[in-house]
Amino acid sequence: MSPVNYPFSLRRLSVLLVFSLAGCHHTPVQFGEIEKLYDFDHQVHYRQVQYNDNKFAIRIIADSYEAFTRQSVFLLRHSRHLCKRLVPQLTLKNGIQGFDRLPTEPRPYQPDLYAEIECIAP
């Protein structure tokens, strides 16, 4: 029997089965596991660790000194997305360079922007 001659209900069942199995392919990451991700909107490579439902750590991979603004905007937007209805509390651990006067040329080395995010009740 060719696939064209199968009864309509059998074809519909097989299509439904294929789509339901395709939706199950995503396995959630375990707490404490590092995810390597990329955000296409902000063009940012980052590593994310989820410690529990309300605590995360993000390391944004530095690509250039000029990209710091884009990276910091991504950090604010992404932390808001992670916390959903809660308020994100950011603790910056690394990646912010201090200076005594304004730089006249870009710094040759920009460390990764590393922050811990805790979602707290409003």
VENKATA-V774552 format. One record per residue. N is the residue number from 0. RES is the residue in one letter. SS is DSSP state (a for helix, b for strand, c for the rest). NEAR is the number of other ideal C-beta (glycine too) atoms within 12 Angstrom. Layout:
{{N & RES & SS & NEAR} {N & RES & SS & NEAR}}
This chain:
{{0 & M & c & 8} {1 & S & c & 6} {2 & P & a & 10} {3 & V & a & 9} {4 & N & a & 9} {5 & Y & c & 14} {6 & P & c & 12} {7 & F & a & 11} {8 & S & a & 10} {9 & L & a & 15} {10 & R & a & 17} {11 & R & a & 13} {12 & L & a & 14} {13 & S & a & 16} {14 & V & a & 16} {15 & L & a & 14} {16 & L & a & 14} {17 & V & a & 14} {18 & F & a & 13} {19 & S & a & 12} {20 & L & a & 12} {21 & A & a & 11} {22 & G & c & 10} {23 & C & c & 11} {24 & H & c & 10} {25 & H & c & 8} {26 & T & c & 8} {27 & P & c & 11} {28 & V & c & 17} {29 & Q & c & 12} {30 & F & c & 17} {31 & G & c & 14} {32 & E & c & 15} {33 & I & b & 18} {34 & E & b & 22} {35 & K & b & 15} {36 & L & b & 23} {37 & Y & b & 18} {38 & D & b & 22} {39 & F & c & 9} {40 & D & c & 12} {41 & H & c & 24} {42 & Q & c & 18} {43 & V & b & 31} {44 & H & b & 24} {45 & Y & b & 34} {46 & R & b & 23} {47 & Q & b & 34} {48 & V & b & 25} {49 & Q & b & 26} {50 & Y & b & 21} {51 & N & b & 15} {52 & D & c & 15} {53 & N & c & 22} {54 & K & b & 26} {55 & F & b & 37} {56 & A & b & 32} {57 & I & b & 43} {58 & R & b & 29} {59 & I & b & 39} {60 & I & c & 25} {61 & A & c & 28} {62 & D & c & 21} {63 & S & c & 17} {64 & Y & a & 21} {65 & E & a & 15} {66 & A & a & 23} {67 & F & a & 26} {68 & T & a & 17} {69 & R & a & 24} {70 & Q & a & 35} {71 & S & a & 24} {72 & V & a & 20} {73 & F & a & 31} {74 & L & a & 37} {75 & L & a & 23} {76 & R & a & 21} {77 & H & a & 28} {78 & S & a & 34} {79 & R & a & 20} {80 & H & a & 21} {81 & L & a & 35} {82 & C & a & 25} {83 & K & c & 14} {84 & R & c & 13} {85 & L & c & 20} {86 & V & b & 17} {87 & P & b & 28} {88 & Q & b & 21} {89 & L & b & 29} {90 & T & b & 19} {91 & L & b & 24} {92 & K & b & 18} {93 & N & b & 18} {94 & G & c & 26} {95 & I & c & 21} {96 & Q & c & 19} {97 & G & c & 8} {98 & F & c & 10} {99 & D & c & 6} {100 & R & c & 6} {101 & L & c & 8} {102 & P & c & 15} {103 & T & c & 7} {104 & E & c & 8} {105 & P & c & 15} {106 & R & c & 17} {107 & P & c & 11} {108 & Y & c & 12} {109 & Q & c & 24} {110 & P & c & 21} {111 & D & c & 27} {112 & L & b & 37} {113 & Y & b & 26} {114 & A & b & 33} {115 & E & b & 26} {116 & I & b & 36} {117 & E & b & 24} {118 & C & b & 25} {119 & I & b & 16} {120 & A & c & 12} {121 & P & c & 10}}
